[in-house]
Amino acid sequence: MGAKESTTDTPYDDAALREIVEGAESETGDRFFYSLVKHLASALRCEYAFVSELLLDRLRFRTRAVWGRGSFMDNFEVPLDGTPCEAVLAGKSSHHAERICQLFPTDAALKQWGVESYCGVPLLDSAGTVVGHLAILSEQPMLDGPRGLATLRIFAARARAELERLRTEDALRRANEALVQSEERFRDLFDEAPIAYVHEGLDSRFIEANRTAMRILGLKPEEVAGTTGKSLVPDTPDAQRRLSAWIDSMGRGTATTGTVLELRRKNDGKPVWIQCWSRPAPDGSYTRTMFIDVTDRVLMEREKVRLLIELDKPEALARIGSLEEEYRRRRVQMESGFEVIVQANEPTVLPEGKFDRLFEIARQTYLDPRGVERPMLTPEEVRYLSIPKGSLSPDEREQIESHVVHSFNFLLQIPWTKQIREIPRIVRAHHEKLNGTGYPYKLRSDEIPVQAKIMTICDIFDALSASDRPYKKAVASDRALNILEMSVKDQELDPELFRLFLEAKIFNLADKT
């Protein structure tokens, strides 16, 4: 390929092709890429060769394998702007026979490598979208461009297929990891829920029970599958009557609400009273039951009856009054704490939530039926309840924010006319902020198109004030404008564009649509 080695009149060198094929045909994955660039450089007598993949923002590429001056080099990631690779990753094969550094003076890597010429071809997926490129560079003039391009095109299809295969494998791996994490998360929610949950067959045999249920019922994990709910019910007329009514309802496929059952704990035989809500599965194969421990309430009622029987009426009423007052105090405290938890669970528009009371509740403890001290709220519950802005965890927010990338990749498939071809790049930046705190690319002001800055202001106002968002309540227009003004002060939004937004009263258009 170098000027000293060949000219455009030189016949196609079958030996060079054979060297590349034999060197790479048995390899797969990254080993294929490394073998390919090594044998490309050797066969075409070039000092450098590399294969890349285009990143999601389509503004940068990352190499998968690089060969340079007789050895493998570290992979690198660079922006396309100002490089000879920009045209190739836009879908055009490119050959620069000489003076490559003068043609692309801002590309520091070219000068660092000391190369004179360049040849590159795009890697296209099955839909014709550019996913990467294959390139060779030489310290000598590369006069036989057609030969280099032809050779690269021969192996571009295999490189593209290998790249797609690796991306598919990576996507499957990430999907499997996400599925496992999701299953683990829901399993954790089931296991750690403060309310007891039990799945049982129609014969009341337990299928599974969460930790709260096991604590209340005095069960060990290995005892769950061999236990029937009815075996925990004492042999008293009232308890058996209630059990029979519950079993009859399940047999008819009828849900029960708030049924109080008396049980005996499996491990120590102590009495426990539960209030349960049960619903048969749609196919009738099992029943889902949730319940709470109401032992304290039942025992208090029994204590009131005992006092009335054993003591004089005035003394009994005084003692009962004290019991009820203590019960009311604890109930008010519990309901107050519950209201705090419910409010904390509501998504907030701004990080205004004050969670001191929530943290206070989390520091409180209770004794479970075995006498073990437990926190009122688990660390996981506190973490989700104290999310300061919105209601999404970091993982959930990342999934939501990925819509920008999906939209950008979708819009890239559309053959836009010259006048509107920048639409994909505008859309990809409409959640970016001037100070680099936006998403998904953390772009700064000079990297964001002015159209995207306009779109950001309008999008935020609409998101805050729209009444058709089922996941949150709309805020008043003046409140939405105050929020935008705060974002301007935080150097997130363009102040001049916001001034125009206010002066032109663009926000009034939203009320008319």
KOLSEMAR-820588 format. One record per residue (C-alpha): residue number from 1; residue in three letters; x, y, z. Coordinates in steps of 0.5 Angstrom, whole numbers, plus 500, padded with zeros to 3 digits. Layout:
<rs>
r n NUM res ala u X v Y w Z .
...
</rs>
This chain:
<rs>
r n 1 res met u 500 v 500 w 500 .
r n 2 res gly u 506 v 505 w 501 .
r n 3 res ala u 508 v 509 w 495 .
r n 4 res lys u 515 v 505 w 495 .
r n 5 res glu u 511 v 498 w 495 .
r n 6 res ser u 505 v 499 w 490 .
r n 7 res thr u 502 v 503 w 485 .
r n 8 res thr u 495 v 503 w 482 .
r n 9 res asp u 497 v 499 w 477 .
r n 10 res thr u 499 v 493 w 481 .
r n 11 res pro u 495 v 487 w 481 .
r n 12 res tyr u 491 v 485 w 487 .
r n 13 res asp u 495 v 481 w 492 .
r n 14 res asp u 492 v 475 w 493 .
r n 15 res ala u 497 v 473 w 498 .
r n 16 res ala u 495 v 479 w 502 .
r n 17 res leu u 488 v 477 w 503 .
r n 18 res arg u 490 v 470 w 504 .
r n 19 res glu u 494 v 472 w 510 .
r n 20 res ile u 488 v 476 w 513 .
r n 21 res val u 483 v 471 w 512 .
r n 22 res glu u 488 v 465 w 515 .
r n 23 res gly u 489 v 470 w 521 .
r n 24 res ala u 482 v 472 w 523 .
r n 25 res glu u 477 v 467 w 520 .
r n 26 res ser u 478 v 462 w 527 .
r n 27 res glu u 477 v 468 w 532 .
r n 28 res thr u 471 v 471 w 535 .
r n 29 res gly u 469 v 477 w 539 .
r n 30 res asp u 475 v 481 w 541 .
r n 31 res arg u 480 v 476 w 539 .
r n 32 res phe u 477 v 477 w 532 .
r n 33 res phe u 478 v 484 w 532 .
r n 34 res tyr u 485 v 484 w 535 .
r n 35 res ser u 487 v 479 w 529 .
r n 36 res leu u 484 v 483 w 524 .
r n 37 res val u 488 v 489 w 525 .
r n 38 res lys u 494 v 486 w 526 .
r n 39 res his u 494 v 482 w 519 .
r n 40 res leu u 491 v 488 w 516 .
r n 41 res ala u 497 v 492 w 518 .
r n 42 res ser u 501 v 487 w 516 .
r n 43 res ala u 498 v 485 w 509 .
r n 44 res leu u 497 v 492 w 507 .
r n 45 res arg u 504 v 494 w 509 .
r n 46 res cys u 501 v 500 w 514 .
r n 47 res glu u 504 v 502 w 521 .
r n 48 res tyr u 497 v 503 w 524 .
r n 49 res ala u 490 v 499 w 523 .
r n 50 res phe u 484 v 499 w 528 .
r n 51 res val u 477 v 497 w 528 .
r n 52 res ser u 472 v 502 w 532 .
r n 53 res glu u 464 v 502 w 534 .
r n 54 res leu u 460 v 509 w 534 .
r n 55 res leu u 458 v 511 w 541 .
r n 56 res leu u 450 v 512 w 543 .
r n 57 res asp u 451 v 520 w 542 .
r n 58 res arg u 454 v 518 w 535 .
r n 59 res leu u 459 v 524 w 537 .
r n 60 res arg u 464 v 519 w 539 .
r n 61 res phe u 467 v 513 w 537 .
r n 62 res arg u 471 v 507 w 541 .
r n 63 res thr u 476 v 503 w 538 .
r n 64 res arg u 475 v 495 w 540 .
r n 65 res ala u 482 v 493 w 537 .
r n 66 res val u 488 v 498 w 535 .
r n 67 res trp u 495 v 495 w 532 .
r n 68 res gly u 501 v 500 w 531 .
r n 69 res arg u 508 v 500 w 529 .
r n 70 res gly u 509 v 492 w 531 .
r n 71 res ser u 504 v 491 w 537 .
r n 72 res phe u 497 v 492 w 540 .
r n 73 res met u 496 v 499 w 543 .
r n 74 res asp u 491 v 501 w 548 .
r n 75 res asn u 484 v 502 w 546 .
r n 76 res phe u 482 v 510 w 546 .
r n 77 res glu u 475 v 514 w 545 .
r n 78 res val u 475 v 520 w 541 .
r n 79 res pro u 470 v 525 w 539 .
r n 80 res leu u 469 v 525 w 531 .
r n 81 res asp u 469 v 533 w 530 .
r n 82 res gly u 476 v 535 w 526 .
r n 83 res thr u 478 v 527 w 525 .
r n 84 res pro u 478 v 524 w 518 .
r n 85 res cys u 474 v 518 w 521 .
r n 86 res glu u 468 v 523 w 522 .
r n 87 res ala u 466 v 522 w 514 .
r n 88 res val u 467 v 515 w 515 .
r n 89 res leu u 462 v 514 w 521 .
r n 90 res ala u 457 v 519 w 517 .
r n 91 res gly u 457 v 513 w 512 .
r n 92 res lys u 462 v 515 w 507 .
r n 93 res ser u 468 v 511 w 505 .
r n 94 res ser u 474 v 515 w 505 .
r n 95 res his u 481 v 515 w 502 .
r n 96 res his u 487 v 521 w 504 .
r n 97 res ala u 493 v 519 w 500 .
r n 98 res glu u 498 v 524 w 503 .
r n 99 res arg u 498 v 530 w 508 .
r n 100 res ile u 493 v 527 w 512 .
r n 101 res cys u 496 v 532 w 518 .
r n 102 res gln u 495 v 538 w 514 .
r n 103 res leu u 488 v 536 w 512 .
r n 104 res phe u 486 v 535 w 519 .
r n 105 res pro u 490 v 540 w 523 .
r n 106 res thr u 486 v 539 w 530 .
r n 107 res asp u 487 v 532 w 530 .
r n 108 res ala u 492 v 531 w 535 .
r n 109 res ala u 493 v 523 w 534 .
r n 110 res leu u 495 v 524 w 527 .
r n 111 res lys u 501 v 528 w 529 .
r n 112 res gln u 503 v 524 w 535 .
r n 113 res trp u 503 v 518 w 530 .
r n 114 res gly u 506 v 521 w 525 .
r n 115 res val u 502 v 519 w 519 .
r n 116 res glu u 502 v 521 w 512 .
r n 117 res ser u 495 v 517 w 509 .
r n 118 res tyr u 489 v 514 w 511 .
r n 119 res cys u 484 v 510 w 509 .
r n 120 res gly u 477 v 508 w 512 .
r n 121 res val u 470 v 504 w 511 .
r n 122 res pro u 464 v 504 w 515 .
r n 123 res leu u 461 v 498 w 518 .
r n 124 res leu u 454 v 498 w 517 .
r n 125 res asp u 448 v 494 w 521 .
r n 126 res ser u 443 v 490 w 517 .
r n 127 res ala u 439 v 496 w 517 .
r n 128 res gly u 444 v 500 w 514 .
r n 129 res thr u 446 v 504 w 520 .
r n 130 res val u 453 v 506 w 521 .
r n 131 res val u 455 v 502 w 528 .
r n 132 res gly u 463 v 503 w 527 .
r n 133 res his u 469 v 503 w 522 .
r n 134 res leu u 475 v 500 w 520 .
r n 135 res ala u 481 v 504 w 518 .
r n 136 res ile u 488 v 504 w 516 .
r n 137 res leu u 494 v 509 w 517 .
r n 138 res ser u 501 v 509 w 514 .
r n 139 res glu u 507 v 514 w 515 .
r n 140 res gln u 508 v 513 w 507 .
r n 141 res pro u 503 v 516 w 502 .
r n 142 res met u 498 v 511 w 500 .
r n 143 res leu u 497 v 512 w 493 .
r n 144 res asp u 493 v 505 w 492 .
r n 145 res gly u 487 v 508 w 495 .
r n 146 res pro u 482 v 503 w 491 .
r n 147 res arg u 486 v 497 w 493 .
r n 148 res gly u 486 v 499 w 501 .
r n 149 res leu u 478 v 501 w 500 .
r n 150 res ala u 477 v 494 w 497 .
r n 151 res thr u 480 v 490 w 502 .
r n 152 res leu u 477 v 494 w 508 .
r n 153 res arg u 470 v 493 w 505 .
r n 154 res ile u 471 v 485 w 504 .
r n 155 res phe u 473 v 485 w 512 .
r n 156 res ala u 468 v 490 w 514 .
r n 157 res ala u 462 v 485 w 513 .
r n 158 res arg u 465 v 480 w 518 .
r n 159 res ala u 467 v 486 w 523 .
r n 160 res arg u 460 v 489 w 523 .
r n 161 res ala u 457 v 482 w 524 .
r n 162 res glu u 462 v 481 w 530 .
r n 163 res leu u 460 v 487 w 533 .
r n 164 res glu u 453 v 486 w 532 .
r n 165 res arg u 454 v 479 w 535 .
r n 166 res leu u 458 v 482 w 541 .
r n 167 res arg u 453 v 488 w 542 .
r n 168 res thr u 447 v 483 w 542 .
r n 169 res glu u 451 v 479 w 547 .
r n 170 res asp u 452 v 485 w 552 .
r n 171 res ala u 445 v 487 w 551 .
r n 172 res leu u 442 v 480 w 553 .
r n 173 res arg u 447 v 480 w 559 .
r n 174 res arg u 445 v 487 w 561 .
r n 175 res ala u 438 v 485 w 560 .
r n 176 res asn u 439 v 478 w 564 .
r n 177 res glu u 442 v 482 w 570 .
r n 178 res ala u 436 v 487 w 570 .
r n 179 res leu u 431 v 481 w 570 .
r n 180 res val u 435 v 478 w 576 .
r n 181 res gln u 436 v 485 w 580 .
r n 182 res ser u 428 v 486 w 579 .
r n 183 res glu u 427 v 479 w 581 .
r n 184 res glu u 431 v 480 w 587 .
r n 185 res arg u 428 v 487 w 588 .
r n 186 res phe u 421 v 484 w 588 .
r n 187 res arg u 423 v 479 w 593 .
r n 188 res asp u 426 v 483 w 598 .
r n 189 res leu u 420 v 487 w 598 .
r n 190 res phe u 416 v 481 w 599 .
r n 191 res asp u 421 v 478 w 604 .
r n 192 res glu u 422 v 485 w 608 .
r n 193 res ala u 415 v 488 w 608 .
r n 194 res pro u 412 v 490 w 615 .
r n 195 res ile u 406 v 487 w 613 .
r n 196 res ala u 405 v 479 w 613 .
r n 197 res tyr u 404 v 476 w 607 .
r n 198 res val u 402 v 468 w 606 .
r n 199 res his u 401 v 464 w 599 .
r n 200 res glu u 397 v 458 w 601 .
r n 201 res gly u 394 v 452 w 598 .
r n 202 res leu u 386 v 451 w 598 .
r n 203 res asp u 387 v 446 w 604 .
r n 204 res ser u 391 v 452 w 608 .
r n 205 res arg u 398 v 449 w 606 .
r n 206 res phe u 403 v 454 w 606 .
r n 207 res ile u 407 v 455 w 599 .
r n 208 res glu u 411 v 461 w 601 .
r n 209 res ala u 411 v 466 w 607 .
r n 210 res asn u 415 v 473 w 608 .
r n 211 res arg u 419 v 474 w 614 .
r n 212 res thr u 414 v 478 w 618 .
r n 213 res ala u 409 v 472 w 617 .
r n 214 res met u 414 v 468 w 620 .
r n 215 res arg u 416 v 472 w 626 .
r n 216 res ile u 408 v 473 w 627 .
r n 217 res leu u 407 v 465 w 627 .
r n 218 res gly u 413 v 463 w 630 .
r n 219 res leu u 416 v 459 w 624 .
r n 220 res lys u 423 v 458 w 621 .
r n 221 res pro u 424 v 458 w 614 .
r n 222 res glu u 425 v 451 w 613 .
r n 223 res glu u 418 v 450 w 616 .
r n 224 res val u 414 v 454 w 612 .
r n 225 res ala u 412 v 449 w 606 .
r n 226 res gly u 410 v 443 w 611 .
r n 227 res thr u 405 v 448 w 615 .
r n 228 res thr u 398 v 448 w 614 .
r n 229 res gly u 394 v 455 w 617 .
r n 230 res lys u 389 v 451 w 620 .
r n 231 res ser u 394 v 447 w 624 .
r n 232 res leu u 395 v 453 w 628 .
r n 233 res val u 388 v 455 w 630 .
r n 234 res pro u 386 v 452 w 637 .
r n 235 res asp u 381 v 447 w 638 .
r n 236 res thr u 376 v 452 w 641 .
r n 237 res pro u 369 v 453 w 638 .
r n 238 res asp u 370 v 460 w 637 .
r n 239 res ala u 376 v 459 w 633 .
r n 240 res gln u 374 v 453 w 629 .
r n 241 res arg u 368 v 457 w 627 .
r n 242 res arg u 372 v 463 w 624 .
r n 243 res leu u 376 v 458 w 621 .
r n 244 res ser u 371 v 454 w 617 .
r n 245 res ala u 368 v 461 w 615 .
r n 246 res trp u 374 v 463 w 612 .
r n 247 res ile u 376 v 456 w 609 .
r n 248 res asp u 368 v 456 w 606 .
r n 249 res ser u 370 v 463 w 603 .
r n 250 res met u 376 v 461 w 599 .
r n 251 res gly u 373 v 455 w 597 .
r n 252 res arg u 367 v 459 w 593 .
r n 253 res gly u 373 v 464 w 591 .
r n 254 res thr u 370 v 469 w 595 .
r n 255 res ala u 375 v 474 w 598 .
r n 256 res thr u 375 v 476 w 605 .
r n 257 res thr u 376 v 483 w 609 .
r n 258 res gly u 379 v 484 w 616 .
r n 259 res thr u 377 v 477 w 619 .
r n 260 res val u 380 v 476 w 626 .
r n 261 res leu u 383 v 469 w 627 .
r n 262 res glu u 386 v 466 w 634 .
r n 263 res leu u 392 v 462 w 632 .
r n 264 res arg u 398 v 459 w 636 .
r n 265 res arg u 405 v 460 w 635 .
r n 266 res lys u 409 v 454 w 632 .
r n 267 res asn u 415 v 455 w 636 .
r n 268 res asp u 412 v 456 w 643 .
r n 269 res gly u 405 v 455 w 643 .
r n 270 res lys u 403 v 462 w 645 .
r n 271 res pro u 397 v 465 w 643 .
r n 272 res val u 397 v 471 w 637 .
r n 273 res trp u 391 v 474 w 634 .
r n 274 res ile u 391 v 476 w 627 .
r n 275 res gln u 387 v 481 w 622 .
r n 276 res cys u 387 v 478 w 615 .
r n 277 res trp u 385 v 480 w 608 .
r n 278 res ser u 385 v 474 w 603 .
r n 279 res arg u 384 v 473 w 596 .
r n 280 res pro u 384 v 467 w 592 .
r n 281 res ala u 388 v 467 w 585 .
r n 282 res pro u 385 v 468 w 579 .
r n 283 res asp u 386 v 460 w 577 .
r n 284 res gly u 383 v 458 w 584 .
r n 285 res ser u 390 v 454 w 585 .
r n 286 res tyr u 392 v 458 w 591 .
r n 287 res thr u 390 v 464 w 596 .
r n 288 res arg u 394 v 470 w 597 .
r n 289 res thr u 393 v 473 w 605 .
r n 290 res met u 396 v 479 w 608 .
r n 291 res phe u 395 v 480 w 615 .
r n 292 res ile u 397 v 484 w 621 .
r n 293 res asp u 398 v 482 w 629 .
r n 294 res val u 392 v 485 w 633 .
r n 295 res thr u 394 v 481 w 639 .
r n 296 res asp u 395 v 488 w 643 .
r n 297 res arg u 388 v 490 w 641 .
r n 298 res val u 385 v 484 w 643 .
r n 299 res leu u 388 v 483 w 650 .
r n 300 res met u 386 v 490 w 651 .
r n 301 res glu u 379 v 489 w 650 .
r n 302 res arg u 380 v 482 w 654 .
r n 303 res glu u 383 v 486 w 660 .
r n 304 res lys u 377 v 491 w 660 .
r n 305 res val u 372 v 485 w 661 .
r n 306 res arg u 377 v 482 w 666 .
r n 307 res leu u 377 v 489 w 670 .
r n 308 res leu u 369 v 490 w 670 .
r n 309 res ile u 368 v 483 w 672 .
r n 310 res glu u 374 v 483 w 678 .
r n 311 res leu u 373 v 490 w 680 .
r n 312 res asp u 368 v 495 w 683 .
r n 313 res lys u 365 v 499 w 677 .
r n 314 res pro u 369 v 506 w 679 .
r n 315 res glu u 376 v 503 w 680 .
r n 316 res ala u 375 v 498 w 674 .
r n 317 res leu u 372 v 504 w 669 .
r n 318 res ala u 378 v 509 w 672 .
r n 319 res arg u 383 v 503 w 670 .
r n 320 res ile u 380 v 502 w 663 .
r n 321 res gly u 380 v 510 w 662 .
r n 322 res ser u 388 v 509 w 663 .
r n 323 res leu u 388 v 503 w 659 .
r n 324 res glu u 384 v 507 w 653 .
r n 325 res glu u 388 v 513 w 654 .
r n 326 res glu u 395 v 510 w 653 .
r n 327 res tyr u 392 v 506 w 647 .
r n 328 res arg u 389 v 513 w 644 .
r n 329 res arg u 396 v 516 w 645 .
r n 330 res arg u 400 v 510 w 642 .
r n 331 res arg u 395 v 510 w 636 .
r n 332 res val u 395 v 518 w 635 .
r n 333 res gln u 403 v 517 w 635 .
r n 334 res met u 402 v 511 w 630 .
r n 335 res glu u 397 v 515 w 625 .
r n 336 res ser u 402 v 521 w 625 .
r n 337 res gly u 408 v 517 w 623 .
r n 338 res phe u 403 v 513 w 618 .
r n 339 res glu u 401 v 520 w 615 .
r n 340 res val u 409 v 522 w 615 .
r n 341 res ile u 410 v 516 w 611 .
r n 342 res val u 405 v 517 w 606 .
r n 343 res gln u 407 v 524 w 605 .
r n 344 res ala u 414 v 522 w 604 .
r n 345 res asn u 412 v 517 w 599 .
r n 346 res glu u 409 v 523 w 595 .
r n 347 res pro u 413 v 525 w 589 .
r n 348 res thr u 416 v 532 w 590 .
r n 349 res val u 417 v 537 w 585 .
r n 350 res leu u 423 v 540 w 588 .
r n 351 res pro u 428 v 538 w 593 .
r n 352 res glu u 424 v 541 w 599 .
r n 353 res gly u 422 v 535 w 603 .
r n 354 res lys u 424 v 535 w 610 .
r n 355 res phe u 425 v 528 w 612 .
r n 356 res asp u 427 v 529 w 620 .
r n 357 res arg u 420 v 526 w 622 .
r n 358 res leu u 421 v 520 w 618 .
r n 359 res phe u 428 v 519 w 620 .
r n 360 res glu u 426 v 520 w 627 .
r n 361 res ile u 421 v 514 w 626 .
r n 362 res ala u 426 v 510 w 623 .
r n 363 res arg u 430 v 510 w 629 .
r n 364 res gln u 424 v 508 w 633 .
r n 365 res thr u 424 v 500 w 634 .
r n 366 res tyr u 418 v 495 w 636 .
r n 367 res leu u 419 v 488 w 639 .
r n 368 res asp u 417 v 482 w 634 .
r n 369 res pro u 413 v 476 w 637 .
r n 370 res arg u 419 v 473 w 639 .
r n 371 res gly u 421 v 479 w 643 .
r n 372 res val u 427 v 481 w 638 .
r n 373 res glu u 427 v 489 w 637 .
r n 374 res arg u 426 v 491 w 630 .
r n 375 res pro u 426 v 498 w 627 .
r n 376 res met u 420 v 501 w 625 .
r n 377 res leu u 423 v 502 w 618 .
r n 378 res thr u 428 v 498 w 614 .
r n 379 res pro u 434 v 502 w 611 .
r n 380 res glu u 431 v 500 w 604 .
r n 381 res glu u 424 v 503 w 606 .
r n 382 res val u 428 v 510 w 609 .
r n 383 res arg u 432 v 510 w 602 .
r n 384 res tyr u 426 v 510 w 598 .
r n 385 res leu u 422 v 514 w 602 .
r n 386 res ser u 427 v 520 w 603 .
r n 387 res ile u 428 v 521 w 595 .
r n 388 res pro u 428 v 528 w 595 .
r n 389 res lys u 426 v 530 w 588 .
r n 390 res gly u 421 v 526 w 585 .
r n 391 res ser u 419 v 518 w 587 .
r n 392 res leu u 425 v 515 w 583 .
r n 393 res ser u 431 v 511 w 585 .
r n 394 res pro u 437 v 512 w 581 .
r n 395 res asp u 436 v 506 w 578 .
r n 396 res glu u 429 v 507 w 576 .
r n 397 res arg u 431 v 514 w 574 .
r n 398 res glu u 437 v 512 w 569 .
r n 399 res gln u 431 v 507 w 566 .
r n 400 res ile u 427 v 513 w 565 .
r n 401 res glu u 432 v 518 w 562 .
r n 402 res ser u 434 v 513 w 557 .
r n 403 res his u 428 v 515 w 553 .
r n 404 res val u 433 v 521 w 550 .
r n 405 res val u 438 v 516 w 547 .
r n 406 res his u 432 v 511 w 544 .
r n 407 res ser u 429 v 517 w 541 .
r n 408 res phe u 435 v 520 w 538 .
r n 409 res asn u 437 v 513 w 535 .
r n 410 res phe u 430 v 512 w 532 .
r n 411 res leu u 430 v 519 w 529 .
r n 412 res leu u 437 v 518 w 526 .
r n 413 res gln u 433 v 512 w 522 .
r n 414 res ile u 429 v 518 w 518 .
r n 415 res pro u 432 v 521 w 512 .
r n 416 res trp u 431 v 528 w 514 .
r n 417 res thr u 431 v 534 w 508 .
r n 418 res lys u 437 v 538 w 509 .
r n 419 res gln u 433 v 544 w 512 .
r n 420 res ile u 431 v 539 w 518 .
r n 421 res arg u 437 v 534 w 519 .
r n 422 res glu u 439 v 537 w 525 .
r n 423 res ile u 432 v 535 w 529 .
r n 424 res pro u 435 v 528 w 532 .
r n 425 res arg u 441 v 533 w 535 .
r n 426 res ile u 436 v 538 w 538 .
r n 427 res val u 432 v 532 w 541 .
r n 428 res arg u 438 v 528 w 544 .
r n 429 res ala u 440 v 535 w 548 .
r n 430 res his u 433 v 537 w 550 .
r n 431 res his u 434 v 535 w 557 .
r n 432 res glu u 441 v 537 w 558 .
r n 433 res lys u 443 v 543 w 562 .
r n 434 res leu u 448 v 549 w 561 .
r n 435 res asn u 452 v 547 w 567 .
r n 436 res gly u 453 v 540 w 565 .
r n 437 res thr u 448 v 537 w 570 .
r n 438 res gly u 443 v 535 w 565 .
r n 439 res tyr u 442 v 528 w 562 .
r n 440 res pro u 444 v 523 w 558 .
r n 441 res tyr u 451 v 526 w 556 .
r n 442 res lys u 452 v 532 w 561 .
r n 443 res leu u 453 v 537 w 555 .
r n 444 res arg u 455 v 544 w 557 .
r n 445 res ser u 452 v 550 w 554 .
r n 446 res asp u 457 v 551 w 548 .
r n 447 res glu u 455 v 543 w 546 .
r n 448 res ile u 447 v 544 w 546 .
r n 449 res pro u 444 v 547 w 540 .
r n 450 res val u 440 v 553 w 541 .
r n 451 res gln u 433 v 550 w 539 .
r n 452 res ala u 435 v 545 w 544 .
r n 453 res lys u 435 v 550 w 550 .
r n 454 res ile u 429 v 553 w 547 .
r n 455 res met u 425 v 546 w 547 .
r n 456 res thr u 428 v 545 w 554 .
r n 457 res ile u 425 v 551 w 557 .
r n 458 res cys u 418 v 549 w 554 .
r n 459 res asp u 419 v 542 w 556 .
r n 460 res ile u 420 v 543 w 563 .
r n 461 res phe u 414 v 548 w 564 .
r n 462 res asp u 409 v 543 w 560 .
r n 463 res ala u 412 v 538 w 565 .
r n 464 res leu u 410 v 542 w 571 .
r n 465 res ser u 404 v 545 w 569 .
r n 466 res ala u 400 v 540 w 565 .
r n 467 res ser u 394 v 537 w 567 .
r n 468 res asp u 394 v 530 w 563 .
r n 469 res arg u 400 v 527 w 567 .
r n 470 res pro u 397 v 521 w 571 .
r n 471 res tyr u 403 v 520 w 575 .
r n 472 res lys u 403 v 527 w 578 .
r n 473 res lys u 399 v 533 w 580 .
r n 474 res ala u 400 v 539 w 576 .
r n 475 res val u 402 v 546 w 579 .
r n 476 res ala u 400 v 553 w 578 .
r n 477 res ser u 403 v 557 w 572 .
r n 478 res asp u 406 v 562 w 577 .
r n 479 res arg u 409 v 556 w 581 .
r n 480 res ala u 412 v 553 w 574 .
r n 481 res leu u 415 v 560 w 572 .
r n 482 res asn u 418 v 561 w 579 .
r n 483 res ile u 421 v 554 w 578 .
r n 484 res leu u 424 v 556 w 571 .
r n 485 res glu u 427 v 562 w 574 .
r n 486 res met u 430 v 558 w 580 .
r n 487 res ser u 433 v 554 w 574 .
r n 488 res val u 436 v 560 w 571 .
r n 489 res lys u 439 v 562 w 577 .
r n 490 res asp u 442 v 555 w 578 .
r n 491 res gln u 445 v 556 w 571 .
r n 492 res glu u 441 v 550 w 568 .
r n 493 res leu u 437 v 554 w 563 .
r n 494 res asp u 439 v 560 w 558 .
r n 495 res pro u 437 v 567 w 561 .
r n 496 res glu u 436 v 570 w 555 .
r n 497 res leu u 431 v 565 w 552 .
r n 498 res phe u 427 v 565 w 559 .
r n 499 res arg u 427 v 572 w 558 .
r n 500 res leu u 424 v 572 w 551 .
r n 501 res phe u 419 v 566 w 554 .
r n 502 res leu u 416 v 571 w 559 .
r n 503 res glu u 416 v 577 w 555 .
r n 504 res ala u 412 v 573 w 549 .
r n 505 res lys u 408 v 570 w 554 .
r n 506 res ile u 409 v 563 w 551 .
r n 507 res phe u 406 v 560 w 557 .
r n 508 res asn u 400 v 562 w 556 .
r n 509 res leu u 399 v 558 w 549 .
r n 510 res ala u 399 v 552 w 554 .
r n 511 res asp u 393 v 554 w 557 .
r n 512 res lys u 389 v 555 w 550 .
r n 513 res thr u 391 v 548 w 547 .
</rs>
